[in-house]
């Protein structure tokens, strides 16, 4: 790393430099204040809100439709297995219950050990 030379300035030079810097900052801020500020109309904001609400509604309808379709497929499979293969239905119910209990227990243990 290069050694940098420091030039010590007396107080008059420092105050002149400070005042010059302050003047430059004030001029820059005045230029920024002169720029026109554009604020959109209330109607524009309302249109944006309505568009977002419509998108959220469409997404909700799509998600509910997918959920209902998956639920119908799962329940149909369970009902078919109940009537045609009761042994598989019972095995499926027991394995699902055990899986849920083990999964919940493992998550609880991880959560407690992390705290």
C-alpha positions in Angstrom: 0.0 0.0 0.0 1.3 3.4 -0.9 2.0 5.9 1.8 -0.1 9.0 1.4 1.2 12.4 2.3 -1.0 14.5 4.4 -0.9 18.2 3.9 -1.9 20.1 7.0 -3.9 23.2 6.3 -4.3 26.2 8.5 -7.7 27.1 9.9 -8.3 29.8 7.2 -7.9 27.4 4.4 -10.1 24.8 6.1 -12.9 27.3 6.7 -12.6 28.5 3.1 -12.8 24.9 1.8 -15.7 24.2 4.2 -17.6 27.3 3.0 -16.9 26.4 -0.7 -18.2 22.9 -0.1 -21.3 24.2 1.7 -22.0 26.6 -1.2 -21.6 23.8 -3.8 -23.9 21.6 -1.8 -26.5 24.3 -1.5 -26.3 25.1 -5.2 -26.8 21.4 -6.0 -29.8 21.1 -3.7 -31.3 24.2 -5.2 -31.0 22.7 -8.7 -32.6 19.5 -7.4 -35.5 21.6 -5.9 -36.1 23.3 -9.2 -37.0 20.0 -11.0 -40.7 19.6 -11.4 -42.3 16.9 -9.3 -44.9 14.7 -11.2 -47.5 13.2 -9.0 -49.9 10.9 -10.8 -53.6 11.4 -10.5 -55.7 9.5 -8.0 -57.4 7.7 -10.9 -54.1 6.2 -12.0 -53.5 4.8 -8.5 -57.1 3.4 -8.4 -56.5 1.7 -11.8 -53.3 0.1 -10.5 -55.2 -1.1 -7.3 -58.0 -2.5 -9.4 -55.6 -4.3 -11.7 -53.8 -5.8 -8.8 -57.1 -6.9 -7.2 -58.2 -8.5 -10.4 -54.9 -10.4 -10.7 -55.2 -11.6 -7.1 -58.8 -12.7 -7.8 -57.7 -14.7 -10.9 -54.8 -16.3 -9.0 -57.2 -17.2 -6.1 -59.7 -18.8 -8.6 -56.9 -20.7 -10.3 -55.4 -21.9 -7.0 -58.9 -23.0 -5.7 -59.6 -24.9 -8.9 -56.2 -26.7 -8.8 -56.9 -27.6 -5.1 -60.3 -28.9 -5.9 -59.1 -31.0 -8.8 -56.3 -32.5 -6.8 -58.7 -33.2 -3.9 -61.2 -34.9 -6.2 -58.4 -37.1 -7.7 -57.1 -38.1 -4.2 -60.5 -38.8 -2.8 -61.5 -40.8 -5.9 -58.4 -42.9 -5.5 -59.1 -43.5 -1.8 -62.8 -44.4 -2.4 -61.9 -46.7 -5.3 -59.3 -48.4 -3.1 -61.8 -48.7 -0.2 -64.4 -50.5 -2.3 -62.1 -52.6 -4.6 -59.1 -53.3 -2.3 -59.9 -52.7 1.3 -56.6 -54.2 2.5 -54.7 -51.5 0.5 -57.0 -48.8 1.9 -56.2 -49.9 5.5 -52.5 -50.1 4.8 -52.6 -46.6 3.1 -54.5 -45.1 6.1 -52.1 -46.6 8.7 -49.0 -45.6 6.7 -50.3 -42.1 6.3 -51.1 -41.7 10.0 -47.6 -43.0 10.9 -45.9 -40.7 8.4 -47.8 -37.7 9.7 -46.9 -38.5 13.3 -43.3 -39.1 12.6 -42.9 -36.0 10.4 -44.6 -33.8 13.0 -42.4 -35.3 15.7 -39.2 -34.8 13.8 -40.1 -31.2 13.0 -40.9 -30.5 16.6 -37.6 -32.0 17.8 -35.7 -29.9 15.2 -37.5 -26.8 16.3 -36.9 -27.4 20.0 -33.2 -28.2 19.4 -32.7 -25.0 17.3 -34.0 -22.8 20.1 
